[in-house]
């Protein structure tokens, strides 16, 4: 039986299965933090005789898409006991989740794949990349010290720290395309229990906070940059001055979660900096009609209309032809059975990549991932190809 559970005893079963499937050895403190966090989210299970055999958790997030707020389900802890694998439990749970999300009007879903091929079966496709940047200690001497202002190391447990980080995140990273709007419980779960994470805040000469750094120290080997937010160039320089001040203690300075372009401009010689790009999270447009109705298109003088044919084997409401009318940067989107023609045809995965900015519509057509079936023009010019960013993992 597939059901959504909320009782703490049931959530303990979810934790037990997740611990077994992912070989986790949580302390009692970590276990209680997990259970507390899961009281704020949706826990779906497949039960037989009262025993949880498969599970998926769904985080009800809000995200920023091209400046527009949309609802998103963050999928995590997809797991089955070995004896239950291959019995359809996960597929059945996904069907219930998608149905619930559609009824709520949720537009998107993100997940971190253990297998991209597995999740493509449910309509997900790779959208986010992460870039690992490694800077040898010798290069940190190139950072020109910022003399103004100050950087203060702080504790998450201080209420002032929480307030400052939340405000700075909201004014900076949260505005980037693709990012999560963090609720209080998510801040507590992602930072408070993580003993390896340290926090520093940058203040200007007026004692106004202008940026923060979340970082970690690994022995004498690595200074890890987990997250950096800054309102202005001063804050970036001051935070990097703080990072560079550790170059006598660490061999490398490593980040896997930063857009490195601005940071690398602070260096005069970058030959020894290594950068590796990895495929990261996958995305699915769960409700295509609702997504397009909110999506901000570029503004043009003319009203344009298109008929888009979407193939989606997991969400029947997406598996249709949609009439899209775009005027003044806004769209109206409706399913239709009376299309005079089909302008573009493709899977929900490929349209997700295009509208999320992973690739352009022209590239998708050139690669024959989306078919252009008419002489219609202008749609590719209406879609902004902006690199999506994500600073959270679930």
Rosetta blueprint (number, residue, H / E / L):
1 X L
2 X E
3 X E
4 X E
5 X E
6 X L
7 X L
8 X H
9 X H
10 X H
11 X H
12 X H
13 X H
14 X H
15 X H
16 X H
17 X H
18 X H
19 X H
20 X H
21 X H
22 X L
23 X L
24 X L
25 X L
26 X L
27 X L
28 X H
29 X H
30 X H
31 X H
32 X H
33 X H
34 X H
35 X H
36 X H
37 X H
38 X H
39 X L
40 X L
41 X L
42 X E
43 X E
44 X E
45 X E
46 X E
47 X E
48 X E
49 X L
50 X L
51 X E
52 X E
53 X E
54 X E
55 X E
56 X E
57 X E
58 X E
59 X E
60 X E
61 X E
62 X E
63 X E
64 X E
65 X E
66 X L
67 X L
68 X E
69 X E
70 X E
71 X E
72 X E
73 X E
74 X E
75 X E
76 X E
77 X E
78 X E
79 X E
80 X E
81 X L
82 X H
83 X H
84 X H
85 X L
86 X L
87 X L
88 X L
89 X H
90 X H
91 X H
92 X H
93 X H
94 X H
95 X H
96 X H
97 X H
98 X H
99 X H
100 X H
101 X H
102 X H
103 X H
104 X H
105 X L
106 X L
107 X L
108 X E
109 X E
110 X E
111 X E
112 X L
113 X L
114 X L
115 X L
116 X H
117 X H
118 X H
119 X H
120 X H
121 X L
122 X L
123 X L
124 X L
125 X E
126 X E
127 X L
128 X L
129 X E
130 X E
131 X E
132 X E
133 X E
134 X E
135 X E
136 X E
137 X H
138 X H
139 X H
140 X H
141 X H
142 X H
143 X L
144 X L
145 X L
146 X L
147 X L
148 X L
149 X L
150 X E
151 X E
152 X E
153 X E
154 X E
155 X L
156 X L
157 X L
158 X L
159 X H
160 X H
161 X H
162 X H
163 X H
164 X H
165 X H
166 X H
167 X H
168 X H
169 X H
170 X H
171 X H
172 X L
173 X H
174 X H
175 X H
176 X L
177 X L
178 X L
179 X L
180 X E
181 X E
182 X L
183 X L
184 X H
185 X H
186 X H
187 X H
188 X H
189 X H
190 X H
191 X H
192 X H
193 X L
194 X L
195 X L
196 X L
197 X L
198 X E
199 X E
200 X E
201 X E
202 X E
203 X E
204 X L
205 X L
206 X L
207 X L
208 X L
209 X E
210 X E
211 X E
212 X E
213 X E
214 X E
215 X E
216 X E
217 X E
218 X E
219 X L
220 X L
221 X L
222 X E
223 X E
224 X E
225 X E
226 X E
227 X E
228 X E
229 X E
230 X E
231 X L
232 X L
233 X H
234 X H
235 X H
236 X H
237 X H
238 X H
239 X H
240 X H
241 X H
242 X H
243 X H
244 X H
245 X L
246 X L
247 X L
248 X L
249 X L
250 X L
251 X L
252 X E
253 X E
254 X E
255 X E
256 X L
257 X L
258 X L
259 X L
260 X L
261 X H
262 X H
263 X H
264 X H
265 X L
266 X L
267 X L
268 X L
269 X L
270 X L
271 X L
272 X L
273 X L
274 X E
275 X E
276 X E
277 X E
278 X E
279 X E
280 X L
281 X L
282 X E
283 X E
284 X E
285 X E
286 X L
287 X L
288 X H
289 X H
290 X H
291 X H
292 X H
293 X H
294 X H
295 X L
296 X L
297 X L
298 X L
299 X L
300 X L
301 X L
302 X L
303 X L
304 X E
305 X E
306 X E
307 X E
308 X E
309 X E
310 X E
311 X E
312 X L
313 X L
314 X L
315 X L
316 X L
317 X L
318 X L
319 X L
320 X L
321 X E
322 X E
323 X E
324 X E
325 X E
326 X E
327 X E
328 X L
329 X L
330 X E
331 X E
332 X E
333 X E
334 X E
335 X E
336 X E
337 X L
338 X L
339 X L
340 X L
341 X L
342 X L
343 X L
344 X E
345 X E
346 X E
347 X E
348 X H
349 X H
350 X H
351 X H
352 X H
353 X H
354 X H
355 X H
356 X L
357 X L
358 X L
359 X L
360 X L
361 X H
362 X H
363 X H
364 X H
365 X H
366 X H
367 X L
368 X L
369 X L
370 X E
371 X E
372 X E
373 X L
374 X L
375 X L
376 X L
377 X L
378 X L
379 X H
380 X H
381 X H
382 X H
383 X L
384 X L
385 X L
386 X L
387 X L
388 X L
389 X L
390 X L
391 X L
392 X L
393 X L
394 X L
